[in-house]
Amino acid sequence: MQIVFLHGLETGPHGTKYQALKEMFGVVLSPDCEGIKDSQQRLQVIQHTLKDETGPFVVVGSSAGGLMALLLQREDPRVAGLVLCAPALHTEAAQDLTTDGLPPTVVIHGRQDDVVPIEASRRFGAPLIEVDDDHRLNGSFPLMLREVFEMKLRLQFPV
């Protein structure tokens, strides 16, 4: 079981969330989609990066990376679980996404998020943890790490 981290539009593959995941879990796969705004192009980069990797995967997606995690799981059966941090569910690319057929999923979203409206996460219907935090969720890293840990346990993979 591997952890995959998908970063947002304004960050890179080895930012603070990646570093926290790596410190706790060791190896974390993190495709580099810096500068790519188009969701289909991002998905191609992610798929290419993961093509030779063995699954299953717990995918942690942040903002646009959360959207990409949802798009990836529709096409890649190796995605066993999702931890979505302030996922960009308010975008046009997310309009057709539903919870139908989703692997185990949890969404973490800050009530003070002024980049991605929390209402989109509320409407989506996946289990949602609302936190007193902003879009970056810097104060919620321990929660993110705990949710990844619990997802691995839930999926019965060694932590």
LOVEX-709573 format. One line per field, with one value per atom (N, C-alpha, C): residue in one letter; y, z negated, x negated; atom name; residue number from 1. Coordinates in steps of 0.001 Angstrom, whole numbers, plus 524288, in hexadecimal, padded with zeros to 5 digits. Atoms other than C-alpha are relative to their C-alpha. Example, Ala and Ser with C-alpha at 12.3 -4.5 7.8 and 13.67 -1.06 7.14 Angstrom:
BEGIN
resn [A / A / A / S / S / S]
v [7FB5A / 7EE6C / 804B0 / 7FB5A / 7FBDC / 80442]
w [80000 / 7E188 / 80000 / 8003C / 7E41C / 7FD26]
u [7FC86 / 7CFF4 / 7FC7C / 80334 / 7CA9A / 80302]
name [N / CA / C / N / CA / C]
resi [1 / 1 / 1 / 2 / 2 / 2]
This chain:
BEGIN
resn [M / M / M / Q / Q / Q / I / I / I / V / V / V / F / F / F / L / L / L / H / H / H / G / G / G / L / L / L / E / E / E / T / T / T / G / G / G / P / P / P / H / H / H / G / G / G / T / T / T / K / K / K / Y / Y / Y / Q / Q / Q / A / A / A / L / L / L / K / K / K / E / E / E / M / M / M / F / F / F / G / G / G / V / V / V / V / V / V / L / L / L / S / S / S / P / P / P / D / D / D / C / C / C / E / E / E / G / G / G / I / I / I / K / K / K / D / D / D / S / S / S / Q / Q / Q / Q / Q / Q / R / R / R / L / L / L / Q / Q / Q / V / V / V / I / I / I / Q / Q / Q / H / H / H / T / T / T / L / L / L / K / K / K / D / D / D / E / E / E / T / T / T / G / G / G / P / P / P / F / F / F / V / V / V / V / V / V / V / V / V / G / G / G / S / S / S / S / S / S / A / A / A / G / G / G / G / G / G / L / L / L / M / M / M / A / A / A / L / L / L / L / L / L / L / L / L / Q / Q / Q / R / R / R / E / E / E / D / D / D / P / P / P / R / R / R / V / V / V / A / A / A / G / G / G / L / L / L / V / V / V / L / L / L / C / C / C / A / A / A / P / P / P / A / A / A / L / L / L / H / H / H / T / T / T / E / E / E / A / A / A / A / A / A / Q / Q / Q / D / D / D / L / L / L / T / T / T / T / T / T / D / D / D / G / G / G / L / L / L / P / P / P / P / P / P / T / T / T / V / V / V / V / V / V / I / I / I / H / H / H / G / G / G / R / R / R / Q / Q / Q / D / D / D / D / D / D / V / V / V / V / V / V / P / P / P / I / I / I / E / E / E / A / A / A / S / S / S / R / R / R / R / R / R / F / F / F / G / G / G / A / A / A / P / P / P / L / L / L / I / I / I / E / E / E / V / V / V / D / D / D / D / D / D / D / D / D / H / H / H / R / R / R / L / L / L / N / N / N / G / G / G / S / S / S / F / F / F / P / P / P / L / L / L / M / M / M / L / L / L / R / R / R / E / E / E / V / V / V / F / F / F / E / E / E / M / M / M / K / K / K / L / L / L / R / R / R / L / L / L / Q / Q / Q / F / F / F / P / P / P / V / V / V]
v [7FB67 / 80000 / 804CB / 7FB42 / 80CFF / 804CC / 7FAFB / 81AEE / 8035F / 7FC5F / 82441 / 8054B / 7FAAF / 832EF / 8031A / 7FCB2 / 83BC2 / 805A0 / 7FA8C / 84A31 / 80370 / 7FC39 / 85615 / 8033D / 7FCBA / 8604F / 803AC / 7FBFE / 86A05 / 7FDD5 / 80263 / 86052 / 7FC0D / 803E3 / 8560F / 7FAAA / 80560 / 84783 / 7FED2 / 80129 / 848AB / 80435 / 7FBF7 / 852FE / 7FDCF / 80155 / 8528D / 7FB31 / 804B1 / 84853 / 7FB26 / 80466 / 83F58 / 7FED0 / 800C9 / 84169 / 7FD68 / 80258 / 83E1C / 7FA40 / 80574 / 831BE / 7FCB4 / 802DF / 82DBC / 7FEE9 / 800A9 / 82FE4 / 7FB9D / 803EF / 8272B / 7FAA4 / 804F7 / 81CBC / 7FE2E / 8018E / 81C8F / 80198 / 7FED9 / 81BA6 / 801E2 / 7FDDE / 82410 / 8015D / 7FEB5 / 8249E / 80535 / 7FAD8 / 83284 / 8020B / 7FE17 / 83564 / 805F2 / 7FA64 / 842D8 / 80246 / 7FD7C / 84A8A / 805F4 / 7FA54 / 8581B / 8029C / 7FCF0 / 86209 / 7FDD4 / 8025E / 85903 / 80109 / 7FEA2 / 85E91 / 7FC71 / 8034A / 855B8 / 7FAB1 / 804CC / 84A2D / 7FB18 / 804A3 / 84089 / 7FF70 / 80039 / 8441B / 7FE4B / 801A2 / 842C5 / 7FA24 / 8058E / 83580 / 7FCA8 / 802E3 / 83106 / 7FFB5 / 7FFF8 / 83514 / 7FC38 / 80370 / 82E08 / 7FA49 / 80562 / 821AE / 7FE2D / 80167 / 821CC / 7FEFF / 8009B / 82380 / 7FADF / 80499 / 81832 / 7FAF3 / 80489 / 80EF5 / 7FB21 / 8049A / 805EB / 7FEC5 / 800C8 / 806A3 / 7FBB8 / 803F3 / 7FBBF / 80283 / 7FE28 / 7FEBA / 7FC06 / 7FBD0 / 7FF80 / 8051E / 7FAC1 / 80E0A / 80252 / 7FC2F / 816F2 / 80535 / 7FB19 / 823E4 / 8048C / 7FB39 / 830A7 / 80471 / 7FBC4 / 83C07 / 80522 / 7FADA / 84A55 / 803D3 / 7FC13 / 85469 / 7FDBB / 80244 / 851E9 / 7FA58 / 80568 / 84584 / 7FC7F / 802F8 / 84138 / 7FECB / 800E8 / 842F6 / 7FBCC / 803D3 / 83B46 / 7FA88 / 80516 / 8305B / 7FD7F / 80209 / 82EF9 / 7FE61 / 80174 / 82EEE / 7FB15 / 8048D / 8250F / 7FB0C / 804BC / 81B8B / 7FDEA / 801E0 / 81AEB / 7FC88 / 802D1 / 8155D / 7FC15 / 80351 / 80E6F / 7FCA9 / 8036C / 80293 / 7FF42 / 8006A / 80347 / 803D8 / 7FC31 / 80ED2 / 7FD61 / 802D3 / 8086D / 803A0 / 7FC4C / 81482 / 80584 / 7FA7E / 82351 / 80336 / 7FBFD / 82DFD / 8052C / 7FB40 / 83ACD / 804CA / 7FB46 / 847C2 / 804BB / 7FB75 / 85353 / 7FF19 / 8014A / 84CD2 / 80406 / 7FC14 / 855CC / 7FDE9 / 80227 / 850B7 / 80431 / 7FBA3 / 85E16 / 80129 / 7FEE3 / 85D76 / 7FD24 / 80275 / 859F0 / 7FA45 / 8055D / 84DA6 / 7FC4A / 80349 / 848C2 / 7FF44 / 80004 / 84A74 / 7FA8A / 8053B / 83C22 / 7FC30 / 80391 / 8367A / 7FEEC / 80190 / 82EE1 / 7FC43 / 803BD / 825FB / 7FA5F / 80549 / 81A4F / 7FD1C / 80343 / 80FA0 / 801DD / 7FE0B / 81772 / 7FBEB / 80325 / 80FCA / 802EF / 7FD1C / 81350 / 80563 / 7FA94 / 82218 / 80347 / 7FC0C / 82CF5 / 80541 / 7FAB0 / 83B88 / 80343 / 7FC46 / 84574 / 80568 / 7FAD5 / 85383 / 8041E / 7FBBA / 86039 / 803A0 / 7FC67 / 868E5 / 80583 / 7FAD3 / 874E8 / 7FFEE / 80077 / 8705C / 80445 / 7FBDE / 87C3C / 7FEFF / 8017D / 874F7 / 7FC2E / 803EE / 86914 / 8001B / 7FFAD / 86AD1 / 7FAB5 / 804CC / 860C0 / 7FDB4 / 801DE / 85FDD / 7FBB2 / 8040D / 857D5 / 7FABD / 804DE / 84DA2 / 7FE16 / 80184 / 84DC9 / 7FD72 / 80224 / 84B4A / 7FACC / 804AC / 8408A / 7FB00 / 80471 / 83708 / 7FBE5 / 80397 / 82FD4 / 8019E / 7FE83 / 82F60 / 804DC / 7FAEC / 83D36 / 80152 / 7FDF6 / 84223 / 805D2 / 7FA5A / 850CE / 801B2 / 7FE35 / 8578E / 805F3 / 7FA54 / 86540 / 80137 / 7FF37 / 867BA / 802A8 / 7FD90 / 86E5F / 7FC11 / 80373 / 868E2 / 7FC8E / 80304 / 86486 / 7FB93 / 803FA / 85C86 / 7FF07 / 800A0 / 85EEB / 7FE48 / 80188 / 85D65 / 7FA9C / 80509 / 8508B / 7FB7E / 80447 / 84893 / 7FB2A / 804BC / 83F9A / 7FCFB / 80287 / 83CD7 / 7FD2E / 80270 / 83A21 / 7FAF8 / 80497 / 830C7 / 7FBA8 / 803E9 / 829FC / 7FD76 / 80222 / 82863 / 7FC4C / 8038C / 82264 / 7FAF4 / 80487 / 81950 / 7FC96 / 802EA / 81567 / 7FD9F / 80229 / 81387 / 7FB04 / 804B6 / 809F5 / 7FB96 / 803FC / 802BA / 7FDE9 / 8016C / 802D4 / 7FC52 / 80334 / 7FCF5 / 7FB28 / 80487 / 7F2F8 / 7FF81 / 7FFFF / 7F6E8 / 80151 / 7FEBD / 7F737 / 805C4 / 7FA7B / 804AD / 80023]
w [80000 / 80000 / 80000 / 7FF98 / 803FF / 7FF33 / 80085 / 800CA / 8049F / 7FBAD / 80C1D / 7FE2B / 8014A / 809B2 / 80508 / 7FB6D / 813F4 / 7FE25 / 801CB / 81219 / 802E8 / 7FDAF / 81535 / 80447 / 7FBA5 / 81FE6 / 7FE7C / 8019E / 81818 / 7FCEC / 802FC / 81193 / 80364 / 7FD25 / 81591 / 7FD80 / 801C9 / 81394 / 7FAC9 / 804C8 / 807B7 / 7FBD5 / 803DF / 7FF59 / 7FA96 / 80587 / 7F11B / 7FEFA / 800C8 / 7F227 / 80194 / 7FE4C / 7F9D2 / 7FBD4 / 803DF / 7EFCE / 7FB0E / 804A2 / 7E48C / 80100 / 7FE9E / 7EB7E / 8003B / 7FF78 / 7EEB6 / 7FAAB / 80533 / 7E0BB / 7FCFE / 802F3 / 7DB77 / 8029B / 7FD4E / 7E5FA / 80353 / 7FCBC / 7ED34 / 805A6 / 7FA6A / 7FBF4 / 80150 / 7FE1F / 801E9 / 805C3 / 7FA6F / 81096 / 800C4 / 7FF54 / 814FB / 80580 / 7FAA1 / 8237E / 8002B / 7FF78 / 827A8 / 80447 / 7FC51 / 82DF3 / 7FFC7 / 80071 / 82B67 / 8054A / 7FB4C / 83541 / 803AC / 7FCA0 / 83B1F / 7FD9F / 80203 / 8395C / 8021D / 7FD8C / 842A0 / 7FD44 / 80311 / 83B25 / 80322 / 7FCE4 / 8465D / 800C1 / 7FF9B / 8483B / 7FAD4 / 80529 / 8398D / 7FF43 / 80091 / 839BA / 8032A / 7FCC4 / 844BF / 7FD54 / 802C1 / 83D08 / 7FB5F / 8048C / 830F0 / 801BB / 7FE1D / 8388B / 801FB / 7FE09 / 83F3B / 7FB7E / 80482 / 83235 / 7FD1D / 8030A / 82C07 / 8032D / 7FC99 / 837B5 / 7FE72 / 80160 / 832C3 / 7FA2B / 805B0 / 8245A / 7FEAF / 801D9 / 81CE7 / 7FC23 / 803B5 / 815BA / 7FBBC / 7FFE4 / 80E9D / 7FDCF / 801A1 / 80BDB / 7FC3F / 802CA / 80164 / 80240 / 7FD6A / 8088C / 7FC89 / 802F1 / 8010A / 803F3 / 7FC34 / 80965 / 7FD65 / 80242 / 805DF / 80421 / 7FC8E / 80C7C / 80577 / 7FAC1 / 81B2B / 80009 / 80086 / 8172C / 7FDFE / 801BE / 81048 / 80489 / 7FB35 / 81CF3 / 80344 / 7FCD3 / 823F7 / 7FD9E / 80290 / 819E0 / 8017E / 7FE7D / 81CF8 / 805B7 / 7FA74 / 82B93 / 800C4 / 7FF90 / 829EE / 7FE4F / 801FC / 821EA / 803C9 / 7FC1D / 82CF0 / 80414 / 7FBD7 / 835FF / 7FE16 / 801F2 / 82D32 / 7FB72 / 80420 / 82569 / 7FB73 / 80452 / 81D10 / 7FBA1 / 8040C / 815A4 / 7FC2C / 803ED / 80921 / 7FC19 / 803B4 / 800E2 / 80136 / 7FEEE / 80176 / 7FB03 / 80406 / 7F7BA / 802EB / 7FCD8 / 7FDF2 / 7FC7D / 80316 / 7F849 / 80328 / 7FD49 / 7FC85 / 805E2 / 7FA69 / 809B3 / 80346 / 7FC77 / 81526 / 802A1 / 7FE08 / 8169B / 8022E / 7FE13 / 81A83 / 805C4 / 7FAA9 / 82800 / 80403 / 7FBB5 / 83515 / 800A6 / 7FF5D / 8359E / 7FBFF / 8041F / 82949 / 8008E / 7FF91 / 82E26 / 80052 / 7FF48 / 831C1 / 7FBB7 / 8040E / 825A9 / 7FBF8 / 80409 / 81C25 / 7FC4B / 803B7 / 810A0 / 801AF / 7FE20 / 81864 / 80154 / 7FEDA / 81887 / 7FDB4 / 8025D / 8108B / 7FC51 / 80425 / 808AE / 7FAD7 / 804EF / 7FA34 / 80092 / 7FF20 / 7FA06 / 7FB41 / 803F5 / 7F01E / 80226 / 7FE51 / 7F2D9 / 7FB21 / 80428 / 7E9F7 / 80274 / 7FDA2 / 7EC7B / 7FBB1 / 803C3 / 7E529 / 800A5 / 7FFD8 / 7E196 / 801A9 / 7FE66 / 7E435 / 80565 / 7FAC5 / 7F1D7 / 8037A / 7FC78 / 7FAD3 / 8059E / 7FAB6 / 806CD / 80250 / 7FE4D / 807F5 / 7FC21 / 80399 / 80258 / 7FD71 / 802D9 / 7F7CB / 8019B / 7FE61 / 7FD07 / 80421 / 7FBF8 / 80882 / 7FD78 / 802CE / 7FF0E / 7FD10 / 802C0 / 7F745 / 803CB / 7FC1B / 8039C / 80237 / 7FD7A / 80887 / 7FD7C / 8028C / 7FE5D / 7FDBE / 8027A / 7FA6E / 7FA47 / 80572 / 7EBE0 / 7FFB0 / 80038 / 7E877 / 7FA6B / 80504 / 7DD22 / 800C7 / 7FFB3 / 7DBBD / 7FB90 / 803DE / 7D4C8 / 7FFF5 / 8006B / 7CFF5 / 80236 / 7FD41 / 7DA03 / 80531 / 7FAE8 / 7E712 / 80451 / 7FB89 / 7F493 / 7FF8D / 80064 / 7F1A1 / 7FC0D / 80413 / 7E5E6 / 7FCD7 / 802E8 / 7DF4F / 7FA5F / 80556 / 7D1F8 / 7FF85 / 7FFF9 / 7D5E8 / 801EC / 7FE44 / 7D9E9 / 7FC8B / 80332 / 7CE05 / 80154 / 7FE75 / 7D1FC / 80538 / 7FAE8 / 7E015 / 7FF54 / 800D7 / 7DB80 / 7FD49 / 802B9 / 7D249 / 803B9 / 7FC49 / 7DD29 / 803E8 / 7FC82 / 7E633 / 7FD10 / 80344 / 7DB37 / 7FF55 / 800C4 / 7D86D / 80513 / 7FAED / 7E6F6 / 8010E / 7FF45 / 7E7AB / 7FC8C / 80382 / 7DBD5 / 80209 / 7FDFA / 7E18B / 804AD / 7FB4D / 7EE18 / 7FEC2 / 801EA / 7E5FD / 8026C / 7FE3B / 7EA71 / 7FB5F / 80454 / 7E143 / 7FFFB / 80077 / 7DC19 / 7FE28]
u [7FCAF / 80000 / 7FC8B / 80331 / 7FA86 / 80370 / 7FD59 / 7FE23 / 7FE73 / 800C8 / 7FFC2 / 801FD / 7FE5D / 8002F / 80093 / 7FEF5 / 80656 / 800A0 / 80028 / 8033F / 803E1 / 7FC6F / 80B74 / 7FD86 / 801CB / 80A39 / 7FB92 / 803C0 / 8022F / 7FB69 / 8043D / 7F907 / 7FD21 / 80303 / 7EF3C / 80079 / 7FF77 / 7EDA8 / 7FD55 / 802E9 / 7E4B1 / 800A9 / 7FECD / 7EB45 / 800DC / 7FF90 / 7EF02 / 80366 / 7FCC4 / 7F9DD / 7FCE5 / 8034E / 7F0D1 / 7FBE5 / 80422 / 7E5FE / 80228 / 7FD97 / 7EF30 / 80146 / 7FEC5 / 7F3CB / 7FB0B / 804EC / 7E5E3 / 7FD90 / 8024A / 7E15A / 802C3 / 7FD15 / 7EC24 / 7FFFC / 7FF26 / 7ED4E / 7FB6B / 8046B / 7E048 / 800E4 / 7FF8B / 7E13F / 80585 / 7FB12 / 7EBF3 / 7FF2E / 80039 / 7EE36 / 802C2 / 7FDB0 / 7F0D3 / 7FEED / 800B4 / 7F29E / 7FF8D / 800F7 / 7EDDC / 80377 / 7FC5F / 7F8ED / 7FF91 / 800B2 / 7F360 / 800CC / 7FF23 / 7F80B / 80420 / 7FC02 / 80272 / 80557 / 7FADB / 81002 / 8044D / 7FC0D / 817A0 / 80052 / 7FF6B / 81D36 / 7FEAE / 80143 / 81BCB / 7FA19 / 805B5 / 80D78 / 7FD99 / 801E6 / 80B42 / 800D9 / 7FECC / 811DB / 7FC34 / 803C7 / 808F0 / 7FAA7 / 80506 / 7FCCD / 80034 / 7FF63 / 801DF / 7FFF7 / 7FFC2 / 8051D / 7FAB1 / 8052F / 7F7DD / 7FC3B / 80374 / 7F0E4 / 80110 / 7FE7B / 7F85A / 8002B / 7FF0E / 7F87C / 7FD04 / 8031D / 7EDBA / 80019 / 7FFBF / 7F148 / 803EE / 7FC53 / 7F7CD / 803AB / 7FC1E / 8042E / 800A6 / 7FC1E / 80C93 / 7FDD8 / 8018F / 80BD6 / 80406 / 7FCDA / 81113 / 7FE43 / 8014A / 811BC / 801B7 / 7FEFE / 810BE / 7FFCB / 7FFC9 / 8151C / 80146 / 7FF44 / 8142F / 801FA / 7FDB2 / 81CFD / 800D7 / 7FF81 / 81BA6 / 7FE27 / 801B0 / 8147E / 80459 / 7FB6C / 820F7 / 8039B / 7FCFF / 8285D / 7FD5F / 802DE / 81DB4 / 8005C / 7FF76 / 81E9B / 80537 / 7FADD / 82D13 / 80025 / 80030 / 82A86 / 7FCB6 / 80368 / 81F81 / 802D3 / 7FD77 / 827B1 / 80417 / 7FC35 / 831B6 / 7FD6C / 802B7 / 8274E / 7FBFA / 8043B / 81D8D / 801E7 / 7FE02 / 8222D / 7FC33 / 803BE / 815D1 / 8012D / 7FE9E / 81BB7 / 803C0 / 7FCF6 / 82096 / 8029E / 7FDCA / 8235C / 7FE3B / 8010F / 823B7 / 8005D / 7FFC5 / 8207C / 7FF81 / 7FFC2 / 8248A / 7FFDF / 800C7 / 81FE7 / 801D0 / 7FDC6 / 82855 / 8002F / 80005 / 82B08 / 802E9 / 7FDD5 / 82E24 / 804F1 / 7FB12 / 83C09 / 8039C / 7FCDC / 84114 / 7FEDC / 801B6 / 83AC2 / 80356 / 7FD21 / 8408D / 7FE70 / 801E3 / 83823 / 80261 / 7FDC5 / 83EFA / 805E2 / 7FA4B / 84CF7 / 80262 / 7FDCB / 84EFA / 7FE6B / 801DF / 84886 / 8043D / 7FC51 / 850E5 / 7FD38 / 80227 / 84E96 / 8011A / 7FED7 / 853B9 / 7FAF8 / 80487 / 8496E / 7FADF / 804DB / 83F9F / 7FDBB / 8026A / 835BC / 800B3 / 7FFAA / 83542 / 7FD7A / 8019C / 83402 / 80145 / 7FEED / 832E1 / 7FE35 / 80138 / 832F6 / 7FEEC / 8014F / 82C4B / 80043 / 7FF61 / 83044 / 80063 / 80008 / 82DE4 / 804A3 / 7FB91 / 83949 / 7FE62 / 801DE / 830C5 / 7FD69 / 8024F / 82CE1 / 80245 / 7FE3A / 82D8F / 7FE44 / 8019A / 82865 / 803EB / 7FC34 / 8315C / 80487 / 7FB8F / 83EFE / 8012C / 7FEDE / 841E7 / 8054A / 7FAD8 / 84FCC / 7FF92 / 800AB / 84ABC / 7FED0 / 8011F / 84552 / 804D0 / 7FB31 / 851F4 / 803D3 / 7FC55 / 859FA / 7FE2A / 80219 / 850FF / 8020B / 7FD8C / 855D9 / 7FC5E / 803B6 / 84971 / 7FF67 / 800E1 / 8462D / 7FC83 / 80298 / 841EB / 7FE8F / 801CF / 839C5 / 7FF03 / 800AA / 83B5A / 7FC69 / 803D0 / 83022 / 7FFC0 / 800D0 / 82D4C / 7FAA1 / 804F2 / 822BF / 80131 / 7FF4E / 8207D / 7FEBD / 800BF / 81DB6 / 7FB26 / 804E1 / 80FD7 / 8004E / 7FF4C / 81470 / 7FB06 / 804E7 / 80742 / 800DC / 7FEF3 / 80D69 / 8027A / 7FD40 / 813B4 / 7FC9F / 80370 / 807BD / 80079 / 7FF6D / 808F1 / 804FE / 7FB1F / 81700 / 7FF5B / 800E9 / 812FA / 7FCE3 / 8034A / 80867 / 8030D / 7FCD3 / 811D0 / 803E3 / 7FC3A / 81BD2 / 7FD66 / 802DF / 81190 / 7FEBB / 80130 / 80D4F / 804DC / 7FB29 / 81B5F / 801FF / 7FE6D / 81E14 / 7FCEB / 8032F / 812CF / 801ED / 7FDDD / 8183F / 8053B / 7FAD3 / 825FD / 7FF7E / 800DA / 820B3 / 7FCC4 / 802DC / 81936 / 7FA9A / 80563 / 80BB4 / 7FC8F / 8038B / 8001A / 7FEA8 / 8017C / 7FD19 / 7FA8F]
name [N / CA / C / N / CA / C / N / CA / C / N / CA / C / N / CA / C / N / CA / C / N / CA / C / N / CA / C / N / CA / C / N / CA / C / N / CA / C / N / CA / C / N / CA / C / N / CA / C / N / CA / C / N / CA / C / N / CA / C / N / CA / C / N / CA / C / N / CA / C / N / CA / C / N / CA / C / N / CA / C / N / CA / C / N / CA / C / N / CA / C / N / CA / C / N / CA / C / N / CA / C / N / CA / C / N / CA / C / N / CA / C / N / CA / C / N / CA / C / N / CA / C / N / CA / C / N / CA / C / N / CA / C / N / CA / C / N / CA / C / N / CA / C / N / CA / C / N / CA / C / N / CA / C / N / CA / C / N / CA / C / N / CA / C / N / CA / C / N / CA / C / N / CA / C / N / CA / C / N / CA / C / N / CA / C / N / CA / C / N / CA / C / N / CA / C / N / CA / C / N / CA / C / N / CA / C / N / CA / C / N / CA / C / N / CA / C / N / CA / C / N / CA / C / N / CA / C / N / CA / C / N / CA / C / N / CA / C / N / CA / C / N / CA / C / N / CA / C / N / CA / C / N / CA / C / N / CA / C / N / CA / C / N / CA / C / N / CA / C / N / CA / C / N / CA / C / N / CA / C / N / CA / C / N / CA / C / N / CA / C / N / CA / C / N / CA / C / N / CA / C / N / CA / C / N / CA / C / N / CA / C / N / CA / C / N / CA / C / N / CA / C / N / CA / C / N / CA / C / N / CA / C / N / CA / C / N / CA / C / N / CA / C / N / CA / C / N / CA / C / N / CA / C / N / CA / C / N / CA / C / N / CA / C / N / CA / C / N / CA / C / N / CA / C / N / CA / C / N / CA / C / N / CA / C / N / CA / C / N / CA / C / N / CA / C / N / CA / C / N / CA / C / N / CA / C / N / CA / C / N / CA / C / N / CA / C / N / CA / C / N / CA / C / N / CA / C / N / CA / C / N / CA / C / N / CA / C / N / CA / C / N / CA / C / N / CA / C / N / CA / C / N / CA / C / N / CA / C / N / CA / C / N / CA / C / N / CA / C / N / CA / C / N / CA / C / N / CA / C / N / CA / C / N / CA / C / N / CA / C / N / CA / C / N / CA / C / N / CA / C / N / CA / C / N / CA / C / N / CA / C / N / CA / C / N / CA / C / N / CA / C / N / CA / C / N / CA / C / N / CA / C / N / CA / C / N / CA / C / N / CA / C / N / CA / C / N / CA / C / N / CA / C / N / CA / C]
resi [1 / 1 / 1 / 2 / 2 / 2 / 3 / 3 / 3 / 4 / 4 / 4 / 5 / 5 / 5 / 6 / 6 / 6 / 7 / 7 / 7 / 8 / 8 / 8 / 9 / 9 / 9 / 10 / 10 / 10 / 11 / 11 / 11 / 12 / 12 / 12 / 13 / 13 / 13 / 14 / 14 / 14 / 15 / 15 / 15 / 16 / 16 / 16 / 17 / 17 / 17 / 18 / 18 / 18 / 19 / 19 / 19 / 20 / 20 / 20 / 21 / 21 / 21 / 22 / 22 / 22 / 23 / 23 / 23 / 24 / 24 / 24 / 25 / 25 / 25 / 26 / 26 / 26 / 27 / 27 / 27 / 28 / 28 / 28 / 29 / 29 / 29 / 30 / 30 / 30 / 31 / 31 / 31 / 32 / 32 / 32 / 33 / 33 / 33 / 34 / 34 / 34 / 35 / 35 / 35 / 36 / 36 / 36 / 37 / 37 / 37 / 38 / 38 / 38 / 39 / 39 / 39 / 40 / 40 / 40 / 41 / 41 / 41 / 42 / 42 / 42 / 43 / 43 / 43 / 44 / 44 / 44 / 45 / 45 / 45 / 46 / 46 / 46 / 47 / 47 / 47 / 48 / 48 / 48 / 49 / 49 / 49 / 50 / 50 / 50 / 51 / 51 / 51 / 52 / 52 / 52 / 53 / 53 / 53 / 54 / 54 / 54 / 55 / 55 / 55 / 56 / 56 / 56 / 57 / 57 / 57 / 58 / 58 / 58 / 59 / 59 / 59 / 60 / 60 / 60 / 61 / 61 / 61 / 62 / 62 / 62 / 63 / 63 / 63 / 64 / 64 / 64 / 65 / 65 / 65 / 66 / 66 / 66 / 67 / 67 / 67 / 68 / 68 / 68 / 69 / 69 / 69 / 70 / 70 / 70 / 71 / 71 / 71 / 72 / 72 / 72 / 73 / 73 / 73 / 74 / 74 / 74 / 75 / 75 / 75 / 76 / 76 / 76 / 77 / 77 / 77 / 78 / 78 / 78 / 79 / 79 / 79 / 80 / 80 / 80 / 81 / 81 / 81 / 82 / 82 / 82 / 83 / 83 / 83 / 84 / 84 / 84 / 85 / 85 / 85 / 86 / 86 / 86 / 87 / 87 / 87 / 88 / 88 / 88 / 89 / 89 / 89 / 90 / 90 / 90 / 91 / 91 / 91 / 92 / 92 / 92 / 93 / 93 / 93 / 94 / 94 / 94 / 95 / 95 / 95 / 96 / 96 / 96 / 97 / 97 / 97 / 98 / 98 / 98 / 99 / 99 / 99 / 100 / 100 / 100 / 101 / 101 / 101 / 102 / 102 / 102 / 103 / 103 / 103 / 104 / 104 / 104 / 105 / 105 / 105 / 106 / 106 / 106 / 107 / 107 / 107 / 108 / 108 / 108 / 109 / 109 / 109 / 110 / 110 / 110 / 111 / 111 / 111 / 112 / 112 / 112 / 113 / 113 / 113 / 114 / 114 / 114 / 115 / 115 / 115 / 116 / 116 / 116 / 117 / 117 / 117 / 118 / 118 / 118 / 119 / 119 / 119 / 120 / 120 / 120 / 121 / 121 / 121 / 122 / 122 / 122 / 123 / 123 / 123 / 124 / 124 / 124 / 125 / 125 / 125 / 126 / 126 / 126 / 127 / 127 / 127 / 128 / 128 / 128 / 129 / 129 / 129 / 130 / 130 / 130 / 131 / 131 / 131 / 132 / 132 / 132 / 133 / 133 / 133 / 134 / 134 / 134 / 135 / 135 / 135 / 136 / 136 / 136 / 137 / 137 / 137 / 138 / 138 / 138 / 139 / 139 / 139 / 140 / 140 / 140 / 141 / 141 / 141 / 142 / 142 / 142 / 143 / 143 / 143 / 144 / 144 / 144 / 145 / 145 / 145 / 146 / 146 / 146 / 147 / 147 / 147 / 148 / 148 / 148 / 149 / 149 / 149 / 150 / 150 / 150 / 151 / 151 / 151 / 152 / 152 / 152 / 153 / 153 / 153 / 154 / 154 / 154 / 155 / 155 / 155 / 156 / 156 / 156 / 157 / 157 / 157 / 158 / 158 / 158 / 159 / 159 / 159]
